Amino acid sequence: MPEKLFVDDRGFYERVFRVAVPIIAQNIITIGVNMMDTVMLGKFGEVQLSASSLANDFINIFQILCMGMGCGATVLTAQYWGSRNIDSLKKAVTTMLRFMIVISLLFTLAVIFCAPLIMHIYTSDPAVIEKGVLYFEWSVPTFILMGISLTLTQILRSVRDVRVPLWTSIISFLVNIFFNWLFIFGHFGMPRMEIAGAALGTVIARIVETVLIGGYFFFRERNIAYRPKDILMPCGDVTGKYFSYSLPVMASDSLLAFGNSAVAVIIGHMGTAFVAANAIIAMIQRFCTVFTSGMGQAAHTVIGNRIGEGRREQAYHEAITLLSLSVVFGLITAVIMRLIGPSIIRFYDISEETYAISIQMLNAMSLMILFQAMQSTITKGILRGGGDTRFVMLIDAGFLWIVSVPLGYLTGLVLHMNAFIVMLSLRIDWVIKSLIGSWRVISRKWMKEIDL
């Protein structure tokens, strides 16, 4: 263990916060959109709220895969940027984009042809299934749009270009809120579409987001200077490296995504009230952890750049500092979540049963949120930034499947225990990953410099 938990380098903290603050602001905007969606749909009852939540659990699988594809690329691009190897950086981006297009088409076809089957997996409630299928029907274009915007945003962050993604999110936020309000409730002569309006508003916002991010990246950005013709460039010498680092990330994130879906399936079969309560608590959790999530994503960029520069000892001490900061901010987050959570829950138009379940879930999450902050900074930030993607693959989703999912199934669907115990069971992997991940960071074994 190093002598100091915090480095004495003001420039380091300035660098971290320069990267983190725009990411945090962008995350707040994204969460604000989702929160407004749930509040608006909550006006039409818990069935539509539950249906949109479960449909989005499936869409989130693709979103997490996009994060995996992007993170796999940024393991390379952050280090290539640190060494100013722009040609190889472009090749990593090309490989990522080609792979993303294939995956997005597969998800699009799944929603077109298998929407009822997908909803049946998540719930047995016919009313929720019907509304979920309707949501899917209007969400078909979202996959390719999300794939482009999410992966390119991560590439821009890896080279410390965070302003355009932030402004894009602000514009997307305003577009989404307006069109959701327009189509959900049927204002200005538009038909009242309710849950379909929520999906349509989100798709319109995704179109705007993709045009802005894609337009900037492909035509205006000058540091990388990637242009549409580069999608055809030969990149065989980097493809192997990309998949060497990204496949463990994508495998980890795929297992994590399907594990989170398994959690949603467990909750979905506990009843509509549980689903609605979980949708609300998940939103509160995301809102309260925007700072720690932003710090984790900033850690990925800062640590990756340091190792690309060949400054391994400095990268180690900065990693210890980032881990220490995650503990501090995790404790602060737990207090904030417990204080503001009940007021946010009361803002929703829900039954007393759903409110009671929400409070139990909130109490459990307030206890676990410290470990969420730690494991997020460790796995998504430090270890991936250092190129230790195989170890992350082993622990990130492994304990979710080995411990949390079986324990959640046992406590929720077999023993029918209360929501507090079920939620603790479903998130116990955060504790395990925090402890093992901290040991890995201290061991220095995670620093893997790429052969540039």
N, C-alpha and C positions, 0 to 999 in steps of 0.2 A: 504494500500500500504506500502511495507517495506521501511525503511529509505534509504537503498542503492539499486541501480539498478545493481551493480556489486559486487560480493563477493570478499573479500580480502583473497583469497586462491589460491596460485600459483599451488598447487597440483590439484585443480579442473580443471583449464584450461589445464594443462598437460594431465589429464585424458581424457578430452573432445577431445583434438586434437589428442591424441594417437588413439582414436577410429575413429575420423572423417577423418583424413588425408588419411588413406588407402581406406575408403569408397569414398571419393572425387576422389582419383586417379582412383578407379574402375569405378566410374560414368563417368569420363572423357573418359576412354577407351571405355565404352559402347556407349557413345554418338559419339565418333570418328568413331566407326564402322557404326552407323546409318547414320552419315553425309557422309561418303564415299559411302555408298549405294545410297543415294539420288543424290550425285554428279555423280556417274557412270551411274545410270539410267537416269539422266537428259540429258545425251548425246544422248539418243534415243527419246527425246521428252517428252512433258508434260503428254501424255496419260499413259505411263508406270510409270512415277513418281507418278502420281495421283493414279493409280491402286495399286501400292505397298503400298502407304500411307494409302489408305482406307482398304486394306486387313490387314495391320498391326494394324489399329484401332480395328478390331475385335480380332486379336491376343492379343492386349493390354488389352482387357477385361479379358482374361485368366491370363495375367501377373499380373494385379491388384488383381485378385482373389488369385493368389499365394502369393502376398504380404500380403493379408488379412489373409490367412491361416497361413503364417509364422509369421505375427505380432501377431495374436491370440495366437500362441504358445509362442512367445517371451515375451508376457506379463507375462506368467508363468515362462518361463525358465530364464529370467533375474532376477526375484525375487528368484526362486529356486537356481540359481547360487549364489546370494548374501547370501543366508542362507546355502549354500553347501548341499542342498537336492538333490543329484544326482539321486537317484532312481525315485523320482517323475519327475525330469527333463526328464529322459529317457521315461517315460510313456507319457509325453506331446508330445515328438517327435514322438513316435509310433502312437498316435492318429492323429497327423497332417499328417504323411505320408500316413496312410490308407485313410484318407479323400481326400488328394491330388490325389491319384491314381484314385479314383472314378471320381472326377471332370475332370481330364485330359482325361479320356476315353470318357466322354460325349462331350467334345470339339472336340476330334479327330473324333468321329462319325458325329458331325455336319458338319465339314469341308469335310468329305468324301461324305456325301449324300446331303448336302444342300448348297454347295459353290455358285451356281448361285443365289439362293434365298438371301443369305447373301449379295452378291454384289448388287443385285437389291435394297435392303434396303438403301444402302449408296449412290447410284447414278443411274440415268436413262440413262447414256451414254453407248451405246452398246459396243463401243471400250474399254472403261475403265472396263466394266464388264468382257469382254472376257479375258483381261490381268490379272485382279484380280483373276478370277477362275484358270488361269494357275499358278499364284503365290501360291494359296491355294493347288493345287494338289502336288506341290513340298514341301510344308510346313507341310504335315501331321504328320511326326514324332516329330515336334517341341514341342508339348504340354507336353508329358510325360518327355521329356528331360528338358524343361524349368522348369517344376514343381519340379523335383528333385533338380536341381542346385539352383533355387531361394529360395526355402524353407530351404534347408540345409545351404545356405549362411547366411540367417537371424539367424538361430540357432547359427552358429559359431560366428556371430557378437554379439549376446546377452551374450556370455561368453567371449567376448573381444578377440576372435581369428580371427583377420582380415587379417593376412598376406597371408594365403593360398587362400582365395577368391580374393585377389588383384593379386597375381601371376597367378592365373587361368584366370582372366580377361585379363591380358597382353598377355598370350599365345593364348587365344580365339580371341583376337583382331587381332593378327598377322595371325592366321589361317583364320579368316573371310575375312580380306582384301585380302589375297593371292588368296583364292578360288573364291571370288567374281570377282576379276580381271581376274582370269583364265577362269571362265565359262560365265561371262557377255559378255566379248569381244572375247572369243574363242582363247586364246593364247596357245602356245605349242601344236598345233594340235587339241585342244579341240573344240567342236562345239560352235558357238556363240549363247548362250542361252538367252541373254538379261535378261528380268525380271525373267525367270525361273532359270537362273544362279544365280541371287541374292538370291532367295529362297534356292537353293541348297547349296550355300556357307554358308549361315546362319545356315542351318541344320548341316553341317559338323562341324562348329564351336561349335554348341550346343552339339554335340556328344563328342567332345574333352573336353568341359567345364564340362559335366556331369561325364565323366570318371574321371577327375581330382578331382572334388569336392566330388563325391560319393566315389571314391577310398580312399581319405584321411579320410573322415568322418566315413566310415564303417570299415576301416581296420587299419588306422594309428593314428587317433586322440586319445589322452590319457586323457584329462581332463574329458570329458563325458564318453569316452570309449564305445560308442554305436556301436554295431556289428549287422550284418545281422540277427542273430537269435533273436534279440530284437524286430523285427517287429512282432513276434508272442507272445510277452509277454502280460500277462493280465494287463489291465490298466483301469479297470472300475472305480476305486476310483479317477482317475484324469480326465477321459473322461468328466464327468459332468462339472468340473471346466474349462476344455479346451473349451467346447462349450459355457459355460456361458460367457467367455471372448472373444472367437473367433467369435461366431455367430454375436454379434453386430459389430465386426470389419469387418467380411465378408459381412454382410448386408450393412454396410456403404460403403465398397469398391465396392460391387456389384452395388449399386445404383450410386456410383461415376463412375464406369466403364461404365455402361449403359448410364449415363448422359453425359460422355465424348463422347460416341458413338453417342448420340443424337446431340451433338454439331457437330460431324463429318458429320452426316446425313444432318444437316442444311447447312453446308458449302459445302457438296457434291452436293446438289441440287442448289447451287448458281453458278455452272459452274466449268469446269476443271481448269481454271485460278485461281479461289479461292482455290481449293483443292491443287494445286501445291504451291501457295503462303503460305498457311497454313502449309504445310509440311516443307517448308524452315524456317518459323518463329518459328514453334514448335522446330525445331532442334537448332536454335539460342537460344531460351529460355532455353532449357535443358542445353546447353553448358554454358550459363551465370549464371545458378542457381546451378551448381554442388556444389559450396561451401555451399550455404544455405541448399540444400537438404542433404548434408553430415552432416551438423550441426544438422539438424532435426533428422536424423537417429541415430546420436550419442547421442542426448538428450534422446531418447527412452531407450537406454542401460544404460546410466549413472543414469537417474532418477529411472528406474526399479531396478537397483542394490542398490541404496540408500534406497529405500523403503523396499526392501527385507532385508536389514541390520537393519531395524527398526529406521532409522535416518530421521524422517519425517520433522523436522524443517529445517535440512540442505537441504533436497530435495526441500523444498519450496523456500528457498533463491537461490538455484542453478537454479531452474526453472525460477525465475524472471530474473536472469542473462542471461539465454539462450534466453528468450524472448527479452531482451534488445539487445543482440547480433544480433538477427534476424533482428531487425530494422536497426542497423548499416550496416550489410552486405547487407540487401535489398536495401538500398540507394546506396551503392557502386555498386551493381549489375545493378541498373537502369542506372547509368551513363555509365558503361562499355557497356551495351547492346546498348545504343543509339550511342555510339562512333564507335563500331566495326560492328554493324549490317549492315549498307549499303554496306560496303566492302564485307562482307560474301555473301550478296544477289547477288552482281555483279559477284561473283565467279561462279554462276549457269548459265547454258545455257538456259535462259527463254526469253519469249517475253516481250516487253515493257509494255503490259497490266498487265502481271503477276508481273513484277517488281514494277509497280505503286501500285498495290494492296498489295504487300509485304511491301512496305514502310509505307503504312497506318496502316497495322497490327503491324508493328514494333513500330510505334509511340504510338499506343494504349497499347501495351504490356509493353513498357518502363514506362508508367504511373502506370500500375497495378502490376509490378513485386515486389515492396515493400510488397504488401499485400500477394502475393504468398509466399514470404519468411516467413512472420509472421504466416500465417495459416498453412503452412507446419510444422514449428517448434512446433506450438501449438498442432495440431491434431495428426500428425504422430509421434511426439516426446514426449512432456511433458504429455499430457493427456493420451495417450495410455501407456506410460511408467508407469504412476501412476495408471493404471487399470481402468480409467474412460471411458471405451469403449462405454457404452450406450449413454453417452452425445455426444461423437464423432459421433456415428451413427446418432444422431438427426441433428447435424449441418453440418457434413462434406459433405454429399450428399443432404441433405434436401433443402438447399438454391440453390444448382445447379438446382434441378428440379423445385422448386417453383418459383424462380426468373430468373436465367440465361437462362435456356432453353426456357421458354415462351417469354422472352424479346428478345432473339436472333432470335427466329422464327418470331416474330413481325417485328423487324427491318430489318432482312435479307430477308425473303421470302414473307412478306406481304407489307411492306413499301419500300423495295428495297433501303435501305439507304447505304451509303458508308461503306467500309471495316473498317474504324476507329471506327465508331459508333457500327457496328455489333460486333467487337471484344471486345469493352468495355462492351457491353451488355452481351456477353457470359462469361465474367470473373468477373462480378460484385459480384458474390458470394464470391470471395476472400476477398473483403472489409468487407462484413457482417461477415464472419467467423473470420476474424482477430479481429474485435471489440468485438464480443460476446466471442470468445475464450480467449482474454486477460482478460476480466472480470472473466471468469471461473478460470483462473490460479490464479489471485489475491485473489479470494474467498476462496482458499484452499480446496474446496469441491471435487477436483479431486483425492486426495490422498486416495487410497483404497488398504490397505494392504491385500494380499491374505492369507487365512487360510492355512498355510503350513503344 
